[in-house]
Amino acid sequence: MSKQDIARCEDLSACIVSDFIDTPIHIVDNKGIVVFVNHAWVNAYKLKKSEAIGKPIDELMKNQLMYFMSINNSNVNSGNKSENDYIYYQNYSTKSAATEVLEKKEKVSMVTHSPDKRNIMVTSTPIFDDNNNIIYVYTFIQDLTRTSELKEKLEAEIQKNKALLSKLKYYKETKRASKLIGDSKSIRDIRSLIPIVSKTDASILILGDSGVGKEVVAKEIYSNSDRKNNPFVTLNCSAIPENLLESEMFGYEKGAFTGAVAMRKGRFELAD
Protein backbone atom coordinates (compact mmCIF):
# COMPACT_ATOMS: atom_id res chain seq x y z
CA MET A 1 0.00 0.00 0.00
CA SER A 2 1.47 3.37 -1.00
CA LYS A 3 1.67 6.48 1.21
CA GLN A 4 -0.92 8.04 -1.08
CA ASP A 5 -3.32 5.16 -0.42
CA ILE A 6 -2.81 5.45 3.32
CA ALA A 7 -3.45 9.20 3.20
CA ARG A 8 -6.66 8.68 1.27
CA CYS A 9 -7.74 6.04 3.77
CA GLU A 10 -6.95 8.20 6.78
CA ASP A 11 -8.94 7.19 9.88
CA LEU A 12 -9.62 3.77 8.29
CA SER A 13 -7.05 1.45 9.86
CA ALA A 14 -8.97 -1.47 8.36
CA CYS A 15 -7.54 -0.52 4.97
CA ILE A 16 -4.11 -1.69 6.04
CA VAL A 17 -5.44 -5.05 7.19
CA SER A 18 -7.64 -5.39 4.10
CA ASP A 19 -4.62 -5.59 1.83
CA PHE A 20 -3.62 -8.90 3.38
CA ILE A 21 -6.85 -10.90 3.11
CA ASP A 22 -8.25 -12.93 0.21
CA THR A 23 -11.63 -11.18 0.00
CA PRO A 24 -11.86 -8.46 -2.68
CA ILE A 25 -12.44 -5.09 -1.01
CA HIS A 26 -12.84 -1.55 -2.28
CA ILE A 27 -13.53 1.74 -0.50
CA VAL A 28 -15.08 4.84 -2.01
CA ASP A 29 -15.47 8.35 -0.62
CA ASN A 30 -18.74 10.27 -0.31
CA LYS A 31 -18.56 11.13 -4.02
CA GLY A 32 -18.34 7.51 -5.12
CA ILE A 33 -14.66 7.84 -6.03
CA VAL A 34 -12.47 4.82 -5.31
CA VAL A 35 -9.86 5.58 -2.65
CA PHE A 36 -8.67 2.05 -1.96
CA VAL A 37 -8.68 -1.44 -3.44
CA ASN A 38 -6.85 -4.42 -1.96
CA HIS A 39 -4.72 -6.99 -3.78
CA ALA A 40 -7.57 -9.51 -3.94
CA TRP A 41 -9.75 -6.93 -5.71
CA VAL A 42 -6.96 -6.20 -8.22
CA ASN A 43 -6.65 -9.92 -8.98
CA ALA A 44 -10.41 -10.38 -9.33
CA TYR A 45 -11.05 -7.42 -11.62
CA LYS A 46 -7.78 -7.54 -13.57
CA LEU A 47 -7.05 -3.86 -12.99
CA LYS A 48 -4.02 -2.17 -11.52
CA LYS A 49 -4.51 -0.11 -8.39
CA SER A 50 -3.52 2.98 -10.36
CA GLU A 51 -6.31 2.21 -12.84
CA ALA A 52 -8.93 1.95 -10.11
CA ILE A 53 -8.04 4.56 -7.49
CA GLY A 54 -9.46 7.98 -8.34
CA LYS A 55 -12.12 6.56 -10.68
CA PRO A 56 -15.90 6.57 -10.04
CA ILE A 57 -16.94 3.15 -8.81
CA ASP A 58 -19.89 3.06 -11.22
CA GLU A 59 -17.48 3.49 -14.11
CA LEU A 60 -15.48 0.47 -12.97
CA MET A 61 -18.64 -1.58 -12.38
CA LYS A 62 -20.46 -0.60 -15.57
CA ASN A 63 -22.42 -3.24 -17.48
CA GLN A 64 -23.02 -5.18 -14.27
CA LEU A 65 -26.61 -5.84 -13.24
CA MET A 66 -26.75 -5.65 -9.45
CA TYR A 67 -29.70 -7.56 -8.01
CA PHE A 68 -30.97 -6.36 -4.65
CA MET A 69 -31.18 -8.90 -1.87
CA SER A 70 -32.64 -8.97 1.61
CA ILE A 71 -32.76 -11.35 4.56
CA ASN A 72 -35.69 -13.15 6.12
CA ASN A 73 -35.84 -11.10 9.32
CA SER A 74 -38.13 -13.56 11.11
CA ASN A 75 -35.46 -16.24 10.95
CA VAL A 76 -32.67 -13.81 11.75
CA ASN A 77 -34.47 -12.61 14.86
CA SER A 78 -34.95 -16.21 16.00
CA GLY A 79 -31.25 -16.89 15.54
CA ASN A 80 -31.78 -19.44 12.75
CA LYS A 81 -30.33 -17.60 9.76
CA SER A 82 -29.06 -19.80 6.94
CA GLU A 83 -28.18 -19.38 3.27
CA ASN A 84 -31.79 -20.17 2.34
CA ASP A 85 -33.00 -17.14 4.29
CA TYR A 86 -31.61 -14.77 1.66
CA ILE A 87 -34.39 -13.37 -0.57
CA TYR A 88 -33.39 -12.28 -4.06
CA TYR A 89 -35.60 -9.59 -5.58
CA GLN A 90 -36.40 -9.36 -9.27
CA ASN A 91 -35.63 -5.64 -9.50
CA TYR A 92 -32.08 -4.70 -10.24
CA SER A 93 -29.84 -1.66 -10.54
CA THR A 94 -27.08 -0.66 -12.91
CA LYS A 95 -25.50 1.27 -10.05
CA SER A 96 -22.91 -0.24 -7.78
CA ALA A 97 -23.78 -1.29 -4.24
CA ALA A 98 -21.58 1.54 -2.93
CA THR A 99 -23.55 4.12 -4.91
CA GLU A 100 -26.81 2.68 -3.58
CA VAL A 101 -25.44 3.14 -0.06
CA LEU A 102 -24.56 6.78 -0.76
CA GLU A 103 -28.14 7.36 -1.88
CA LYS A 104 -29.94 5.33 0.80
CA LYS A 105 -27.48 5.99 3.64
CA GLU A 106 -27.76 2.41 4.86
CA LYS A 107 -26.04 -0.93 4.37
CA VAL A 108 -26.83 -2.64 1.06
CA SER A 109 -26.27 -6.20 -0.15
CA MET A 110 -26.57 -7.13 -3.81
CA VAL A 111 -25.76 -10.11 -6.00
CA THR A 112 -24.15 -10.09 -9.40
CA HIS A 113 -21.46 -11.87 -11.44
CA SER A 114 -17.72 -11.42 -11.20
CA PRO A 115 -15.67 -10.85 -14.37
CA ASP A 116 -15.07 -14.62 -14.53
CA LYS A 117 -18.85 -15.26 -14.34
CA ARG A 118 -18.93 -16.50 -10.75
CA ASN A 119 -21.87 -15.65 -8.50
CA ILE A 120 -20.83 -13.05 -5.95
CA MET A 121 -22.48 -11.12 -3.14
CA VAL A 122 -21.47 -7.48 -2.80
CA THR A 123 -22.02 -5.91 0.62
CA SER A 124 -21.43 -2.18 1.09
CA THR A 125 -21.44 -0.52 4.50
CA PRO A 126 -21.44 3.25 5.16
CA ILE A 127 -18.96 4.87 7.54
CA PHE A 128 -20.27 8.08 9.12
CA ASP A 129 -18.56 11.07 10.70
CA ASP A 130 -19.66 12.71 13.94
CA ASN A 131 -22.33 14.67 12.07
CA ASN A 132 -23.86 11.49 10.62
CA ASN A 133 -22.53 12.24 7.15
CA ILE A 134 -21.11 9.43 5.05
CA ILE A 135 -17.38 9.81 4.58
CA TYR A 136 -16.58 6.38 3.15
CA VAL A 137 -18.34 3.26 1.92
CA TYR A 138 -16.56 0.01 2.68
CA THR A 139 -17.39 -2.84 0.26
CA PHE A 140 -16.40 -6.49 0.41
CA ILE A 141 -17.18 -9.15 -2.18
CA GLN A 142 -18.01 -12.75 -1.28
CA ASP A 143 -17.68 -15.59 -3.78
CA LEU A 144 -21.02 -17.41 -3.51
CA THR A 145 -19.96 -20.03 -6.05
CA ARG A 146 -17.00 -21.07 -3.91
CA THR A 147 -19.17 -20.98 -0.79
CA SER A 148 -21.72 -23.26 -2.47
CA GLU A 149 -18.99 -25.64 -3.59
CA LEU A 150 -17.56 -25.81 -0.08
CA LYS A 151 -21.03 -26.35 1.34
CA GLU A 152 -21.66 -29.23 -1.07
CA LYS A 153 -18.33 -30.81 -0.14
CA LEU A 154 -19.11 -30.39 3.55
CA GLU A 155 -22.56 -31.93 3.14
CA ALA A 156 -21.02 -34.85 1.22
CA GLU A 157 -18.53 -35.44 4.04
CA ILE A 158 -21.33 -35.22 6.60
CA GLN A 159 -23.28 -37.87 4.69
CA LYS A 160 -20.18 -40.09 4.55
CA ASN A 161 -19.72 -39.70 8.29
CA LYS A 162 -23.37 -40.53 8.91
CA ALA A 163 -23.04 -43.67 6.79
CA LEU A 164 -19.88 -44.65 8.66
CA LEU A 165 -21.53 -44.08 12.04
CA SER A 166 -24.46 -46.19 10.91
CA LYS A 167 -22.10 -49.01 9.94
CA LEU A 168 -20.25 -48.73 13.24
CA LYS A 169 -23.53 -48.84 15.14
CA TYR A 170 -24.60 -51.91 13.18
CA TYR A 171 -21.23 -53.56 13.81
CA LYS A 172 -21.42 -52.77 17.52
CA GLU A 173 -24.94 -54.16 17.81
CA THR A 174 -24.00 -57.23 15.78
CA LYS A 175 -20.92 -57.76 17.90
CA ARG A 176 -23.05 -57.71 21.02
CA ALA A 177 -25.63 -60.07 19.57
CA SER A 178 -25.57 -63.57 20.98
CA LYS A 179 -23.14 -65.94 19.28
CA LEU A 180 -24.53 -68.98 21.08
CA ILE A 181 -26.08 -71.23 18.47
CA GLY A 182 -28.56 -73.94 19.36
CA ASP A 183 -31.71 -74.46 21.35
CA SER A 184 -30.92 -77.51 23.44
CA LYS A 185 -31.64 -77.54 27.17
CA SER A 186 -27.91 -77.10 27.93
CA ILE A 187 -27.66 -74.03 25.69
CA ARG A 188 -30.84 -72.56 27.18
CA ASP A 189 -29.47 -73.11 30.68
CA ILE A 190 -26.23 -71.35 29.75
CA ARG A 191 -28.16 -68.44 28.22
CA SER A 192 -30.16 -68.03 31.41
CA LEU A 193 -27.00 -68.07 33.55
CA ILE A 194 -25.02 -65.52 31.52
CA PRO A 195 -27.07 -62.41 32.53
CA ILE A 196 -26.75 -63.46 36.17
CA VAL A 197 -23.01 -64.13 36.38
CA SER A 198 -22.09 -61.23 34.06
CA LYS A 199 -23.20 -58.69 36.69
CA THR A 200 -20.79 -59.99 39.33
CA ASP A 201 -17.08 -59.34 39.85
CA ALA A 202 -16.47 -62.93 40.88
CA SER A 203 -14.07 -65.11 38.90
CA ILE A 204 -15.91 -67.53 36.62
CA LEU A 205 -14.58 -70.94 35.64
CA ILE A 206 -15.89 -72.32 32.35
CA LEU A 207 -15.26 -76.02 31.82
CA GLY A 208 -15.65 -78.07 28.65
CA ASP A 209 -13.88 -80.12 26.05
CA SER A 210 -11.81 -78.49 23.34
CA GLY A 211 -13.97 -76.91 20.65
CA VAL A 212 -17.27 -76.78 22.55
CA GLY A 213 -17.28 -72.97 22.70
CA LYS A 214 -15.82 -71.93 26.06
CA GLU A 215 -14.44 -68.68 24.58
CA VAL A 216 -17.83 -67.95 22.99
CA VAL A 217 -19.46 -68.21 26.41
CA ALA A 218 -16.71 -66.03 27.93
CA LYS A 219 -17.35 -63.34 25.30
CA GLU A 220 -21.09 -63.53 25.95
CA ILE A 221 -20.46 -62.91 29.65
CA TYR A 222 -18.13 -60.03 28.75
CA SER A 223 -20.65 -58.46 26.33
CA ASN A 224 -23.35 -58.51 29.01
CA SER A 225 -21.10 -57.20 31.78
CA ASP A 226 -20.40 -53.66 32.94
CA ARG A 227 -16.89 -54.06 31.49
CA LYS A 228 -18.06 -54.47 27.90
CA ASN A 229 -16.43 -51.18 26.89
CA ASN A 230 -13.05 -52.25 28.27
CA PRO A 231 -10.55 -54.58 26.54
CA PHE A 232 -11.36 -58.29 26.32
CA VAL A 233 -8.01 -59.90 27.14
CA THR A 234 -7.38 -63.54 26.19
CA LEU A 235 -4.48 -65.84 26.94
CA ASN A 236 -3.82 -69.32 25.54
CA CYS A 237 -1.87 -70.89 28.40
CA SER A 238 -1.07 -74.05 26.44
CA ALA A 239 0.88 -71.98 23.92
CA ILE A 240 3.11 -70.31 26.55
CA PRO A 241 6.24 -72.00 27.96
CA GLU A 242 6.02 -72.67 31.69
CA ASN A 243 8.95 -70.38 32.50
CA LEU A 244 7.21 -67.41 30.81
CA LEU A 245 3.75 -67.96 32.22
CA GLU A 246 4.34 -65.85 35.34
CA SER A 247 5.62 -62.84 33.37
CA GLU A 248 2.70 -63.10 30.94
CA MET A 249 0.17 -63.20 33.77
CA PHE A 250 1.70 -60.63 36.12
CA GLY A 251 4.01 -58.63 33.85
CA TYR A 252 7.53 -57.50 34.66
CA GLU A 253 9.61 -54.40 35.27
CA LYS A 254 12.37 -53.08 33.05
CA GLY A 255 15.61 -55.01 33.66
CA ALA A 256 13.92 -57.86 35.56
CA PHE A 257 15.74 -60.33 33.31
CA THR A 258 17.88 -60.39 30.19
CA GLY A 259 15.90 -58.92 27.31
CA ALA A 260 13.46 -56.98 29.54
CA VAL A 261 14.27 -53.61 27.97
CA ALA A 262 10.95 -52.06 29.05
CA MET A 263 8.22 -52.52 31.61
CA ARG A 264 5.36 -54.73 30.45
CA LYS A 265 1.93 -55.03 32.03
CA GLY A 266 0.60 -58.49 32.75
CA ARG A 267 -2.70 -59.85 31.47
CA PHE A 268 -4.33 -59.40 34.90
CA GLU A 269 -3.45 -55.70 34.94
CA LEU A 270 -4.57 -55.20 31.35
CA ALA A 271 -7.94 -56.76 32.15
CA ASP A 272 -8.44 -54.82 35.40
Secondary structure, DSSP 8 states (H G I E B T S, - for coil): --HHHHHHTTT-THHHHHTTSSS-EEEEETTSBEEEE-HHHHHHHT--HHHHTTSBHHHHTTT--EEEEEE-HHHHHTT---GGGEEEEEEEESS-HHHHHHHH-S-EEEEEE-TTS-EEEEEEEEEE-TTS-EEEEEEEEEEHHHHHHHHHHHHHHHHHHHHHHHHHHHHHHHHHS------SHHHHHHHHHHHHHTTS-S-------TTS-HHHHHHHHHHHSTTTTS------GGGS-HHHHHHHHHEE-TTSSTT--S-EE-HHHHH-
